[in-house]
Amino acid sequence: MKIPEEVVQRLFNLLRLVWAELLYRTGILFVLKAWVLRRRAVVLMYHRVLTPEERNRSFSAEGIVVGVETFTWQMQAAKELFRVVSLPEFLESLRQGTGFSDGTCLITFDDGWSDNYRNAFPVLQRLQIPATIFLPMDFIGSGKMFWREEMAAALWAAAQGRDAESLELLRELAVEQLARMSFPEAKRVIEAYITGLKERPVDYRQEVAERLSAFAARKRSRNHDVDSFIDWEQAKLMRDYGISFGSHSYYHPILTELESDAVAAEAICSRLVLERWFPGDPLVFCYPNGDYDETVSREVATAGYAAAFTTEPGFVAGGDDPLTIKRVNIHEDMTKSRALFLARILGVI
């Protein structure tokens, strides 16, 4: 008899939790932490921090979300377990090449989601924890959405529309079952549909995206209130309280799919925006989707950035290549307890 995948996943999660708790309660995780972070740093990578109500309306993938309550105790734990530093302090230790203070930690956020200001910033401010947010410039304060969230919102609007145009759109995209589903069920189907689109030719993906965007505009279905981005006034306010900002490119494209001159334009144009809003601040870059190659990192360096962050897991030592800084992705499923949080950071699970 074949065991359902959901049951297997639950059993795996339970075993992972038991393993992490065992390592935590016996002190093994703390010994490991002292060893792997001796004169090294870890960079935590967050994306979204949502309330339960916001989570039930967001179309972002679960792999980039933590809850507000989880984020709050994680920041308290980070402050107790690590030496959380600001971006300038991190860059100075990296530049000197002599190593970081034991257990150094840098907190980062990708994309500049509006919940970074609404939900994460009050926690960081209260605990006096510095952090760095990487901004895709074209989306900041513009009301634009990432294509994934915009397409998902349009599909859900069509599912709820029940009019002839909506039903015809769903039928042509072969997702007519959405009209009969609850939001949680529909979200899973929509995520699978959009993930499948990534495997289709770029022209087809673009055609579907443009059609859904036009539909969303007509139906006013853009889910701006939850899947939106911060504006520049919010960024300026956060900077006054210890939050640094870096570039996440200008249009947030997959840079490895672009010609070198287009990569250069992304790096330079986003740098100019940063310099206009935050003159004199350190210039750092974060590769969209974590995708980079030799050409991309070269153009980023040529544009004048002091460092660039990847999505590759690992730790950072003094003297490491500043254009390939590793990070540890933090999301709810893998870090639900203090033991899981520490085990995830140390690469045990």
C-alpha positions as CSV (number, residue, x, y, z in Angstrom):
1,M,0.0,0.0,0.0
2,K,1.4,3.4,-1.0
3,I,1.6,5.9,1.9
4,P,0.1,9.3,0.9
5,E,2.7,11.9,0.3
6,E,1.1,14.2,2.9
7,V,1.5,11.6,5.6
8,V,5.1,11.0,4.6
9,Q,5.8,14.7,4.8
10,R,4.2,15.0,8.2
11,L,6.3,12.1,9.5
12,F,9.4,13.6,8.1
13,N,8.6,17.0,9.8
14,L,8.1,15.2,13.1
15,L,11.4,13.3,12.8
16,R,13.1,16.6,11.9
17,L,11.6,18.3,15.0
18,V,12.6,15.4,17.3
19,W,16.1,15.4,15.9
20,A,16.5,19.2,16.3
21,E,15.1,19.2,19.9
22,L,17.5,16.3,20.8
23,L,20.5,18.3,19.6
24,Y,19.2,21.5,21.2
25,R,18.5,20.0,24.7
26,T,21.7,18.0,24.9
27,G,23.7,21.2,24.0
28,I,25.2,19.7,20.9
29,L,23.8,22.6,18.7
30,F,25.6,25.1,20.9
31,V,28.9,23.3,20.6
32,L,28.3,23.1,16.9
33,K,27.5,26.8,16.7
34,A,30.7,27.7,18.5
35,W,32.7,25.6,16.1
36,V,31.1,26.6,12.7
37,L,30.8,30.3,13.6
38,R,34.2,30.7,15.1
39,R,35.5,33.9,13.4
40,R,32.7,33.5,10.8
41,A,29.3,35.1,10.2
42,V,25.9,33.9,9.1
43,V,23.6,36.0,7.0
44,L,19.9,35.3,7.5
45,M,17.6,35.8,4.5
46,Y,14.0,36.7,5.1
47,H,11.4,37.8,2.6
48,R,7.9,38.3,4.1
49,V,6.5,38.6,7.6
50,L,2.7,38.2,7.6
51,T,-0.1,38.1,10.1
52,P,-2.4,35.1,9.9
53,E,-5.1,37.2,8.2
54,E,-2.6,38.5,5.6
55,R,-1.3,35.0,5.0
56,N,-4.7,33.9,4.1
57,R,-4.9,36.5,1.4
58,S,-1.3,36.5,0.1
59,F,-0.3,34.6,-3.1
60,S,3.3,34.5,-2.2
61,A,4.9,31.1,-1.9
62,E,5.0,29.6,1.6
63,G,8.8,29.2,1.2
64,I,9.3,33.0,1.6
65,V,6.9,33.6,4.6
66,V,7.2,33.6,8.3
67,G,4.5,34.7,10.7
68,V,4.7,37.8,12.8
69,E,4.8,35.8,16.1
70,T,7.5,33.5,14.7
71,F,9.6,36.4,13.5
72,T,9.3,38.2,16.9
73,W,10.7,35.2,18.9
74,Q,13.3,34.5,16.2
75,M,14.6,38.1,16.5
76,Q,14.7,37.7,20.3
77,A,16.6,34.4,19.8
78,A,19.0,36.0,17.3
79,K,19.8,38.7,19.7
80,E,20.6,36.2,22.5
81,L,22.4,33.6,20.4
82,F,24.4,35.8,18.0
83,R,26.2,39.1,17.6
84,V,23.8,40.9,15.3
85,V,25.7,43.6,13.3
86,S,24.8,46.4,10.9
87,L,25.7,46.3,7.2
88,P,28.6,48.7,7.6
89,E,30.1,46.7,10.4
90,F,29.6,43.4,8.4
91,L,31.3,44.9,5.3
92,E,34.2,46.3,7.3
93,S,35.0,42.8,8.8
94,L,34.7,41.3,5.4
95,R,37.0,43.9,3.9
96,Q,39.7,43.5,6.5
97,G,39.9,39.8,5.8
98,T,41.0,38.9,9.3
99,G,37.7,37.2,10.3
100,F,34.5,38.2,12.0
101,S,33.8,38.2,15.7
102,D,32.5,34.8,16.8
103,G,28.9,34.2,16.0
104,T,28.4,37.4,13.9
105,C,24.9,37.6,12.3
106,L,23.5,39.9,9.6
107,I,19.7,40.1,9.1
108,T,18.6,40.7,5.5
109,F,15.2,40.9,3.6
110,D,14.7,40.5,-0.1
111,D,12.2,42.5,-2.2
112,G,11.1,45.3,0.1
113,W,7.6,43.9,0.7
114,S,5.2,46.3,2.5
115,D,5.0,43.9,5.5
116,N,8.7,44.5,6.1
117,Y,7.6,48.0,7.2
118,R,4.2,47.1,8.7
119,N,5.2,43.9,10.6
120,A,9.0,43.4,10.7
121,F,10.2,46.9,11.3
122,P,8.3,47.4,14.6
123,V,9.9,44.3,16.0
124,L,13.4,45.3,14.8
125,Q,12.9,48.8,16.2
126,R,11.7,47.5,19.6
127,L,14.6,45.1,19.9
128,Q,17.1,47.6,18.4
129,I,18.3,45.1,15.7
130,P,19.8,46.4,12.5
131,A,18.9,44.9,9.2
132,T,19.3,45.3,5.5
133,I,16.5,45.3,2.9
134,F,17.3,44.7,-0.9
135,L,15.0,46.7,-3.1
136,P,13.8,46.1,-6.7
137,M,13.7,49.8,-7.6
138,D,10.9,49.8,-10.2
139,F,8.5,48.3,-7.6
140,I,9.2,50.6,-4.7
141,G,6.3,53.1,-4.3
142,S,5.0,52.4,-7.8
143,G,2.0,50.1,-7.0
144,K,3.4,47.4,-9.2
145,M,3.4,43.7,-8.2
146,F,5.7,40.9,-9.0
147,W,4.4,38.9,-12.0
148,R,3.8,35.8,-9.8
149,E,1.5,37.5,-7.3
150,E,-0.2,39.6,-10.0
151,M,-1.0,36.5,-12.1
152,A,-2.2,34.6,-9.1
153,A,-4.5,37.5,-8.0
154,A,-5.9,37.7,-11.6
155,L,-6.6,33.9,-11.6
156,W,-8.3,34.1,-8.3
157,A,-10.4,37.1,-9.5
158,A,-11.4,35.1,-12.5
159,A,-12.4,32.1,-10.2
160,Q,-14.6,34.4,-8.2
161,G,-16.0,36.3,-11.2
162,R,-18.3,33.6,-12.5
163,D,-19.1,35.9,-15.5
164,A,-18.6,34.7,-19.1
165,E,-15.3,36.5,-19.5
166,S,-13.9,35.0,-16.3
167,L,-15.0,31.5,-17.1
168,E,-13.7,31.6,-20.6
169,L,-10.3,32.8,-19.4
170,L,-10.1,29.9,-16.9
171,R,-11.2,27.4,-19.6
172,E,-8.6,28.6,-22.1
173,L,-5.8,28.4,-19.5
174,A,-7.0,24.9,-18.5
175,V,-7.7,25.9,-14.9
176,E,-11.5,26.0,-14.9
177,Q,-11.6,23.9,-11.7
178,L,-10.6,27.1,-9.8
179,A,-14.2,28.3,-10.0
180,R,-15.2,25.5,-7.7
181,M,-12.5,25.8,-5.1
182,S,-11.9,27.5,-1.7
183,F,-9.1,29.9,-1.5
184,P,-6.6,27.5,0.1
185,E,-7.4,24.9,-2.5
186,A,-7.2,27.4,-5.3
187,K,-3.9,28.8,-4.0
188,R,-2.2,25.4,-4.3
189,V,-3.5,24.9,-7.9
190,I,-2.5,28.5,-8.8
191,E,1.0,28.0,-7.4
192,A,1.4,24.7,-9.4
193,Y,0.1,26.5,-12.6
194,I,2.5,29.4,-12.2
195,T,5.4,27.1,-11.4
196,G,4.6,25.1,-14.6
197,L,4.6,28.3,-16.6
198,K,8.3,28.8,-15.7
199,E,9.0,25.7,-17.8
200,R,7.2,27.1,-20.8
201,P,8.8,29.3,-23.5
202,V,9.3,32.9,-22.5
203,D,7.0,34.2,-25.3
204,Y,4.1,32.0,-24.1
205,R,4.8,33.0,-20.5
206,Q,4.8,36.6,-21.5
207,E,1.5,36.2,-23.4
208,V,-0.2,34.7,-20.5
209,A,1.2,37.3,-18.1
210,E,0.0,40.2,-20.3
211,R,-3.5,38.7,-20.7
212,L,-3.9,38.2,-17.0
213,S,-2.5,41.6,-16.3
214,A,-5.1,43.2,-18.6
215,F,-7.8,41.1,-17.1
216,A,-6.7,42.2,-13.6
217,A,-6.7,45.8,-14.6
218,R,-10.3,45.5,-16.0
219,K,-11.5,43.7,-12.9
220,R,-9.5,45.8,-10.5
221,S,-8.3,42.5,-8.9
222,R,-4.8,43.5,-8.0
223,N,-4.2,42.4,-4.4
224,H,-2.1,45.5,-3.6
225,D,-2.8,45.8,0.0
226,V,-1.1,42.5,1.0
227,D,1.3,41.7,-1.9
228,S,2.6,45.2,-2.4
229,F,5.9,46.9,-1.7
230,I,7.1,49.7,0.6
231,D,7.4,53.2,-0.6
232,W,10.4,55.6,-0.3
233,E,9.0,57.5,2.6
234,Q,8.7,54.3,4.6
235,A,12.3,53.4,3.5
236,K,13.6,56.7,4.7
237,L,11.9,56.3,8.1
238,M,13.3,52.8,8.5
239,R,16.8,54.0,7.6
240,D,16.6,56.6,10.5
241,Y,16.2,53.6,12.8
242,G,19.1,51.4,11.7
243,I,17.8,49.7,8.5
244,S,20.2,49.7,5.5
245,F,19.1,49.3,1.9
246,G,20.7,47.6,-1.1
247,S,19.9,47.0,-4.7
248,H,17.8,44.0,-5.8
249,S,18.3,45.2,-9.4
250,Y,15.9,47.7,-11.1
251,Y,13.3,45.5,-12.8
252,H,14.0,42.3,-10.8
253,P,14.8,40.1,-13.9
254,I,16.7,36.9,-14.0
255,L,20.1,38.4,-14.7
256,T,21.7,35.3,-16.1
257,E,19.1,35.5,-19.0
258,L,20.2,39.0,-20.0
259,E,23.0,40.3,-22.2
260,S,25.9,41.9,-20.3
261,D,24.9,45.4,-21.3
262,A,21.4,44.8,-19.9
263,V,22.9,43.4,-16.6
264,A,25.1,46.5,-16.4
265,A,22.0,48.7,-16.9
266,E,20.2,46.9,-14.0
267,A,23.2,47.4,-11.7
268,I,23.9,51.0,-12.7
269,C,20.3,52.3,-12.8
270,S,19.5,50.8,-9.4
271,R,22.7,52.2,-7.9
272,L,21.7,55.7,-9.1
273,V,18.4,55.3,-7.4
274,L,20.0,54.2,-4.1
275,E,22.5,57.1,-4.3
276,R,19.7,59.6,-4.8
277,W,17.7,58.4,-1.8
278,F,20.6,57.3,0.5
279,P,23.7,59.3,-0.5
280,G,26.9,58.0,1.1
281,D,25.5,54.7,2.2
282,P,27.4,51.4,1.5
283,L,26.5,50.0,-2.0
284,V,25.5,46.4,-1.9
285,F,23.6,44.2,-4.4
286,C,21.5,41.1,-4.1
287,Y,21.0,38.8,-7.2
288,P,17.3,38.4,-8.0
289,N,16.2,34.8,-7.5
290,G,19.8,34.1,-6.5
291,D,20.9,33.7,-10.1
292,Y,24.3,34.9,-11.1
293,D,27.3,33.9,-13.1
294,E,30.7,35.3,-13.9
295,T,29.3,38.0,-16.3
296,V,26.7,39.1,-13.8
297,S,29.1,39.4,-10.8
298,R,31.6,41.2,-13.0
299,E,29.0,43.8,-14.1
300,V,27.8,44.3,-10.5
301,A,31.4,44.9,-9.4
302,T,32.0,47.3,-12.3
303,A,28.9,49.3,-11.3
304,G,30.6,50.0,-8.0
305,Y,29.0,47.7,-5.5
306,A,31.1,46.7,-2.5
307,A,29.4,43.3,-2.1
308,A,26.7,41.1,-3.5
309,F,24.6,38.5,-1.8
310,T,23.5,35.1,-3.1
311,T,20.9,32.5,-2.1
312,E,23.6,29.8,-1.7
313,P,23.5,28.4,1.8
314,G,26.6,28.7,4.0
315,F,28.7,30.9,6.3
316,V,30.9,33.9,5.6
317,A,34.6,34.2,6.5
318,G,36.8,37.2,6.4
319,G,38.5,37.3,3.0
320,D,35.6,35.5,1.2
321,D,34.7,36.7,-2.3
322,P,32.5,39.8,-1.5
323,L,30.5,39.2,-4.7
324,T,29.3,35.7,-3.7
325,I,28.1,36.1,-0.1
326,K,26.2,33.1,1.2
327,R,23.0,33.3,3.2
328,V,20.6,31.0,5.1
329,N,16.9,31.2,4.0
330,I,14.5,31.4,6.9
331,H,10.8,30.4,6.5
332,E,8.1,29.2,8.7
333,D,8.1,25.5,7.9
334,M,11.7,24.9,8.7
335,T,12.0,27.1,11.8
336,K,8.9,26.7,13.9
337,S,10.7,26.2,17.2
338,R,13.9,27.6,18.7
339,A,15.6,24.3,18.2
340,L,14.6,24.1,14.5
341,F,15.6,27.8,14.0
342,L,19.2,27.2,15.3
343,A,19.5,23.8,13.6
344,R,18.4,25.4,10.3
345,I,20.9,28.3,10.7
346,L,23.7,25.8,11.4
347,G,22.8,23.6,8.4
348,V,21.9,20.6,10.4
349,I,18.4,20.2,8.9
